[in-house]
Amino acid sequence: MWARISCGQTVGKSIFPAQKKPANPDKIGILNLQFRLDFEERINEVLRLEQYCAIEEFEASLFNLLLTFCQFKTEHKAAISPLIINTIQYVNRHYQESISLYEIADAMNVSASYLSRVFNAEMGVSLPYLINELRIRKAKHLLCETNLKIGEIALQCGMQNVQYFCMKFKQLTAMRPQEYRQINQK
């Protein structure tokens, strides 16, 4: 059975860094995006069952994950419009393809400039940044879990040009794909 927990208290080890309210309201969009992008990785971290010696440790980690999510949503109530939610869902479904702002805007039935402006205002980052971030996260996974060549990984992540892929990978991770693979491959 779960123990009652007061706000700020944790059970076991917390897998999230402490959340702080942003000093600047414009940072709320950035925090929402970063939280969303990290959430899937955090869930996967919690679900690595071999790290737990007892079911209670797993329950505590899972509970901390849910508690942190609820706390974040309570502290940072940034309304996200249906347009942006649909845009993010579209990008999640199509990031492996060669997609552009214009194609996404067309799929959302708005102009590219409007979509770009609203996305930046609500999320705090550009739409191309989100697309590249998703692609690089997928590439990091493929680098660690497969023996695919860098060019094949670039193609699977929606980037036709391997040099561009390597440049974006280094921009977002501070290392080349080959270096990342050597350090992180299982």
Backbone hydrogen bonds, N-H to C=O, Kabsch-Sander energy under -0.5 kcal/mol:
donor,donor_aa,acceptor,acceptor_aa,energy
9,Q,6,S,-2.2
27,K,24,N,-2.1
28,I,25,P,-1.6
29,G,26,D,-0.5
30,I,26,D,-0.6
31,L,27,K,-2.6
32,N,28,I,-2.7
33,L,29,G,-2.3
34,Q,30,I,-2.8
35,F,31,L,-2.8
36,R,32,N,-2.5
37,L,33,L,-2.7
38,D,34,Q,-2.4
39,F,35,F,-1.8
40,E,36,R,-0.8
41,E,37,L,-0.5
42,R,38,D,-2.5
43,I,39,F,-2.4
44,N,40,E,-2.2
45,E,41,E,-2.1
46,V,42,R,-2.3
47,L,43,I,-2.2
48,R,45,E,-1.1
49,L,47,L,-1.7
51,Q,48,R,-1.5
52,Y,49,L,-1.8
57,E,54,A,-0.8
58,F,54,A,-1.3
59,E,55,I,-2.7
60,A,56,E,-2.4
61,S,57,E,-2.3
62,L,58,F,-2.8
63,F,59,E,-2.6
64,N,60,A,-2.5
65,L,61,S,-2.0
66,L,62,L,-2.2
67,L,63,F,-2.9
68,T,64,N,-2.6
69,F,65,L,-2.1
70,C,66,L,-2.5
71,Q,67,L,-2.6
72,F,68,T,-2.7
73,K,69,F,-2.4
74,T,70,C,-2.1
75,E,71,Q,-2.6
76,H,72,F,-2.4
78,A,76,H,-2.2
79,A,77,K,-0.7
81,S,79,A,-0.5
85,I,81,S,-2.2
86,N,82,P,-2.9
87,T,83,L,-2.1
88,I,84,I,-2.6
89,Q,85,I,-2.3
90,Y,86,N,-2.4
91,V,87,T,-2.7
92,N,88,I,-2.5
93,R,89,Q,-1.6
94,H,90,Y,-1.8
95,Y,91,V,-1.7
97,E,94,H,-2.1
99,I,97,E,-1.4
104,I,100,S,-2.3
105,A,101,L,-2.8
106,D,102,Y,-2.3
107,A,103,E,-2.2
108,M,104,I,-1.6
109,N,105,A,-0.6
109,N,106,D,-0.9
110,V,105,A,-2.3
115,L,111,S,-2.5
116,S,112,A,-2.6
117,R,113,S,-2.4
118,V,114,Y,-2.8
119,F,115,L,-2.8
120,N,116,S,-2.5
121,A,117,R,-2.1
122,E,118,V,-2.7
123,M,119,F,-2.9
124,G,119,F,-0.5
124,G,120,N,-1.7
130,L,126,S,-1.8
131,I,127,L,-2.4
132,N,128,P,-2.7
133,E,129,Y,-2.6
134,L,130,L,-2.5
135,R,131,I,-2.4
136,I,132,N,-2.6
137,R,133,E,-2.2
138,K,134,L,-2.1
139,A,135,R,-2.4
140,K,136,I,-2.6
141,H,137,R,-1.8
142,L,138,K,-2.5
143,L,139,A,-2.8
144,C,140,K,-1.7
145,E,141,H,-2.4
146,T,142,L,-1.9
153,I,149,K,-2.2
154,A,150,I,-2.6
155,L,151,G,-2.0
156,Q,152,E,-2.3
157,C,153,I,-1.4
158,G,155,L,-1.6
159,M,154,A,-2.8
160,Q,158,G,-0.6
162,V,160,Q,-0.7
165,F,161,N,-2.3
166,C,162,V,-2.7
167,M,163,Q,-2.3
168,K,164,Y,-2.8
169,F,165,F,-2.8
170,K,166,C,-2.3
171,Q,167,M,-2.2
172,L,168,K,-2.1
173,T,169,F,-1.9
174,A,170,K,-2.2
180,Y,176,R,-2.5
181,R,177,P,-2.5
182,Q,178,Q,-2.3
183,I,179,E,-2.2
184,N,180,Y,-2.3
185,Q,181,R,-2.5
186,K,144,C,-1.2
